[in-house]
Amino acid sequence: MTKGSCAVNGGDESAGHAATPKRKDARRNKEALLDAAAAVFVTSGVDAPVRDIAAKAGVGLGTIYRHFPTRADLIIAVYRHQVDACAEAGPTLLASSATPHAALTQWIDLFVDFLVTKHGLAAVLQSDNAGFDALHAYFLDRLVPVCTQLLEAAAESGEIQSDLTAYELMRGVGNLCIGADSDPRYDARPLVQLLIAGLRRPH
């Protein structure tokens, strides 16, 4: 989701100021709609009825179709929205956590939540829709640098060994999460926690 510039063109500053709150409201409303869609996807999968998403968001069907003319448009937007939220959480956690390793642990928890709640998305991404082609690259472009920042901070603090790349860690976590959405008996989180704990240098 791009965040447009709010620069005022010309001399009519009052028109620009009036437009800015509307633009912010529209962005907030769209984000609330995406949050609602993500929540419905978690419980009902990506094939959930659009009316369920509209009800969750408290909007009419027309509002959803105005923003997202097709289901593919909605799925892509939800995916990107969740990737963005996961990416933006990294620096926030690094600034607010007691240690870089604690920030890394919390961020990996969010990453696992993202991976295991994409019900049905993997199958959809294998479709012929051209819009899905760029999603995997977007996922890597947004999240690998964030994970790299967290790993480097934990390594510089002396908490973890520094010979693991962010891509390798994310790929390992992803492999542990495979099947978590199709087998209710399998919970990837304890194994992921062991993996992250194992990064720590022995005292």
PEPE-V760193 format. One record per backbone hydrogen bond with DSSP energy under -0.5 kcal/mol. NH is the residue of the N-H (numbers start at 1). CO is the residue of the C=O. E is the energy in kcal/mol with one decimal. If there is no record, write none. Layout:
nh->NH co->CO e->E
nh->NH co->CO e->E
//
This chain:
nh->4 co->2 e->-0.8
nh->9 co->7 e->-0.5
nh->13 co->11 e->-1.8
nh->16 co->12 e->-1.3
nh->17 co->13 e->-2.6
nh->18 co->14 e->-2.0
nh->19 co->15 e->-1.9
nh->20 co->16 e->-1.8
nh->21 co->17 e->-1.0
nh->22 co->18 e->-0.9
nh->23 co->19 e->-2.5
nh->24 co->20 e->-2.6
nh->25 co->21 e->-2.8
nh->26 co->22 e->-2.6
nh->27 co->23 e->-2.2
nh->28 co->24 e->-2.6
nh->29 co->25 e->-2.7
nh->30 co->26 e->-2.2
nh->31 co->27 e->-2.5
nh->32 co->28 e->-2.5
nh->33 co->29 e->-2.0
nh->34 co->30 e->-2.2
nh->35 co->31 e->-2.5
nh->36 co->32 e->-2.2
nh->37 co->33 e->-2.4
nh->38 co->34 e->-2.5
nh->39 co->35 e->-2.2
nh->40 co->36 e->-2.2
nh->41 co->37 e->-2.6
nh->42 co->38 e->-2.0
nh->43 co->39 e->-1.5
nh->44 co->40 e->-3.1
nh->45 co->41 e->-2.2
nh->46 co->119 e->-1.0
nh->48 co->45 e->-1.5
nh->52 co->49 e->-0.9
nh->53 co->49 e->-1.2
nh->54 co->50 e->-2.6
nh->55 co->51 e->-2.4
nh->56 co->52 e->-2.2
nh->57 co->53 e->-2.3
nh->58 co->54 e->-1.3
nh->59 co->54 e->-2.3
nh->63 co->60 e->-0.7
nh->64 co->60 e->-1.3
nh->65 co->61 e->-2.5
nh->66 co->62 e->-1.9
nh->67 co->63 e->-1.7
nh->68 co->64 e->-3.3
nh->74 co->70 e->-1.7
nh->75 co->71 e->-2.8
nh->76 co->72 e->-2.6
nh->77 co->73 e->-2.1
nh->78 co->74 e->-2.6
nh->79 co->75 e->-2.5
nh->80 co->76 e->-2.5
nh->81 co->77 e->-2.4
nh->82 co->78 e->-2.4
nh->83 co->79 e->-2.3
nh->84 co->80 e->-2.7
nh->85 co->81 e->-2.1
nh->86 co->82 e->-2.2
nh->87 co->83 e->-2.5
nh->88 co->84 e->-2.8
nh->89 co->85 e->-1.2
nh->90 co->86 e->-0.7
nh->90 co->87 e->-0.8
nh->91 co->87 e->-0.6
nh->92 co->88 e->-0.9
nh->93 co->89 e->-2.8
nh->94 co->90 e->-2.3
nh->95 co->91 e->-1.8
nh->96 co->92 e->-1.6
nh->97 co->93 e->-2.3
nh->103 co->99 e->-2.0
nh->104 co->100 e->-2.6
nh->105 co->101 e->-2.6
nh->106 co->102 e->-2.3
nh->107 co->103 e->-2.5
nh->108 co->104 e->-2.6
nh->109 co->105 e->-1.8
nh->110 co->106 e->-1.8
nh->111 co->107 e->-2.4
nh->112 co->108 e->-2.7
nh->113 co->109 e->-2.3
nh->114 co->110 e->-2.3
nh->115 co->111 e->-2.3
nh->116 co->112 e->-2.9
nh->117 co->113 e->-1.1
nh->118 co->115 e->-0.8
nh->119 co->117 e->-1.5
nh->121 co->118 e->-2.0
nh->122 co->118 e->-0.7
nh->124 co->120 e->-1.7
nh->125 co->121 e->-2.7
nh->126 co->122 e->-0.6
nh->126 co->123 e->-0.8
nh->127 co->124 e->-2.0
nh->132 co->129 e->-1.5
nh->133 co->130 e->-1.2
nh->135 co->132 e->-1.2
nh->136 co->132 e->-0.6
nh->138 co->134 e->-2.2
nh->139 co->135 e->-2.8
nh->140 co->136 e->-2.2
nh->141 co->137 e->-2.9
nh->142 co->138 e->-2.2
nh->143 co->139 e->-2.2
nh->144 co->140 e->-1.9
nh->146 co->142 e->-0.6
nh->147 co->143 e->-2.6
nh->148 co->144 e->-2.6
nh->149 co->145 e->-2.2
nh->150 co->146 e->-2.0
nh->151 co->147 e->-2.7
nh->152 co->148 e->-2.8
nh->153 co->149 e->-2.1
nh->154 co->150 e->-2.2
nh->155 co->151 e->-2.4
nh->156 co->152 e->-2.8
nh->157 co->153 e->-1.5
nh->158 co->155 e->-1.4
nh->159 co->154 e->-1.9
nh->160 co->154 e->-1.1
nh->161 co->199 e->-1.9
nh->169 co->165 e->-2.2
nh->170 co->166 e->-3.0
nh->171 co->167 e->-2.6
nh->172 co->168 e->-2.3
nh->173 co->169 e->-2.6
nh->174 co->170 e->-2.6
nh->175 co->171 e->-2.3
nh->176 co->172 e->-1.8
nh->177 co->173 e->-1.4
nh->178 co->174 e->-0.7
nh->178 co->175 e->-0.6
nh->180 co->177 e->-2.3
nh->182 co->179 e->-1.0
nh->183 co->179 e->-1.5
nh->186 co->183 e->-1.9
nh->187 co->185 e->-0.5
nh->188 co->186 e->-0.5
nh->192 co->188 e->-2.3
nh->193 co->189 e->-2.8
nh->194 co->190 e->-1.8
nh->195 co->191 e->-2.0
nh->196 co->192 e->-2.5
nh->197 co->193 e->-2.6
nh->198 co->194 e->-2.0
nh->199 co->196 e->-1.1
nh->200 co->197 e->-1.4
nh->201 co->159 e->-2.7
//
